[in-house]
Amino acid sequence: MPVRYKRPLGRRVTLHDRLQSLPLSPSARGLRVTPTTVRAHPQAAMTDLSQVPSPYDESKFVAFEGSPFQLYQPYLPAGDQPGAIRQLVEGIGDGLSYQTLLGVTGSGKTYTMANVIAQAGRPAIVFAPNKTLAAQLYSEFREFFPRNAVEYFVSYYDYYQPEAYVPQRDLFIEKDSSVNEHIEQMRLSATKSLLERRDVVIVATVSAIYGIGNPTEYHQMILTLRTGDRISQREVIARLIAMQYTRNETDFQRGTFRVRGDTIDIFPAEHAEMAVRLELFDDEVDSLQLFDPLTGRVRQKIPRFTVYPSSHYVTPRETVLRAIEAIKAELRERLDFFYKENKLVEAQRLEQRTRFDLEMLQELGFCKGIENYSRHLSGAQPGEPPPTLVDYLPPDALMFLDESHVLIGQFNGMYNGDRARKETLSEYGFRLPSALDNRPLKFAEFEGKMRQVVFVSATPADYEKQRAGDEVVEQVVRPTGLVDPIIHVRPATTQVDDLLSEIHERVKAGERVLVTTLTKRMAEQLTEFLSEHGVKVRYLHSDIDTVERVEIIRDLRLGTFDVLVGINLLREGLDIPEVSLVAILDADKEGFLRAERSLIQTIGRAARNVNGTAILYADRITDSMRRAIGETERRRAKQIAHNEAHGITPRGVVKRIKDIIDGVYNVDDARAELKAAQEAARYEDMSEKQVGKEIKRLEKQMLDHAKNLEFEKAAAVRDQLAKLKSQVFGASGEDHIAPAA
């Protein structure tokens, strides 16, 4: 019988740990991820976030009376932050429906929001205009609330081609999409947190106003298991299938379950690295255990566990049967209409497609494109708003609209584009008219569902001014003492030559430059010109996807190149402290790209640097320029006066360079951790003889690399060998590694 050496009970630190338990990656906290590290923090295996082991200074955690939040304050609020926090909290307490936080770039608006949420003690949703800013906010809120539930709710499509029909070409485009499974899991985790707890912060995009399952029916489908409960194996399996879990005995992954006699293993849809084992005895729950689905190691026994549906679109069987009858009635009515109009092709097409969907609903409870029948499934009347994430929020929740001047326009525009496409599908028999009710909320409907709202922007638009009125809280003075950039206006006739000389000066000082142009063609030509003159330059345009855009910005910060040229992408939320110069070409061309708000936002990109300067190239000063310059000078004067009164010397922002979406998903880390976990699991199942052979093989491989002067490879094998010895024998083994000959 071979002797199996097992390491003491502990578990690897995984991507899911960082997302669900720890706010920063282990490397960011200065921890080396080893079995020893994990054993030192056994609480990381628990599901209760309040028990997370903290790498933070415990004295900096702050709790407020009656609030479930524990706020981590790495520094005390400074500048205009204390006054802004006090005013916003008082406004919320007084029941104000709308308030505006007018916060300049670099003034710490996210930190202010975190303090307001913690003091108010209510669940909150923070809207961002795009996935990049949402990821940045998510990462920052996790640092401020490491012991609370910070969730991420954005579109889970990596790629999405909606169903469409082009009548002119008789071309039907089938729906095609690629779902990011990781983000889908985070969406499910967000709704679960809203149903279970009060200390929740959701970071979301406009995806939150698109229809998802009815919260009441979603809640009805939940399966709660308790030790000692009477329930049969068949009943558990039937409930899981009704919640759209798939039985799979070989490929155990998220949203599946497997059955071995009276033992049922369930991989919850909202978790990435944790599964639950249900053991039954005589139709009674004998035990519940959390275990690692990769290694099979049991983490802990638990008295109860709640299984949530694997999709937001699950529906009770009775509701599905009722919906089938309603769909049949609508189908008959629509077919009569087509026959009367002599549209036989459309009638045949609609009947064939709908009958197939009805068969699937009858047999399985769901079908492809089930969202198109959401009106019948929810029992809503024609034209009624669909259920969305907003419906999952409690009535006293707080809403923050970050960069509200952009968001309001997005909320306004979502409905019309969606409706135009679906009207064509309905007219030509591809969908029933009820499919039109599977839609985003109209803006008026969203307004009706708004909770207490705080608009957050450096440049509030007319809508915010109308709603919030005089309830505007200014946050102009930065905690760092930094002031708004100095603005120069120079002739546009010599703008390119002047810009080139300015760039050379900034590059010598080790600083970065942002240049914004009016057209794509001009941006391409300018990039080519600067490159020919020895400038390391990149061009940012609309064809670049979100992830690549983040990488380009990161490379700019690292100094891989010095100048970034763009059109309308160098605006809200770009956080680049190394940028000391923003150049705006053709600033006197009135229009959207050179409007007052656009100019203020673009100028603000240089506000995080002590030497921040903005150059506006123009042959005349327009009204928009005059207002933008006036507002910037007003803020600058207030900031300088505050600094002089308090003896503050401006200091630049020092910000760790990282990929801002690390907190959401880091492919390299995930792969490395998976490989390490697989190796650890393989070593554990080795016999003593096999372990000895593996150690000898690695030692030989290490020495061969050293002899070939491949020292990096030798060091990697040495580390692997040390991990193996540590895992199997409980010692590092580093002292016993023979030196290279």
Order of alpha helices (4+ residues) and beta strands (2+ residues): alpha-alpha-beta-beta-alpha-beta-alpha-beta-alpha-beta-beta-beta-beta-beta-alpha-beta-alpha-beta-alpha-beta-beta-beta-beta-beta-beta-beta-alpha-alpha-alpha-alpha-beta-alpha-alpha-beta-alpha-beta-beta-alpha-beta-alpha-beta-alpha-beta-beta-alpha-beta-alpha-alpha-alpha-alpha
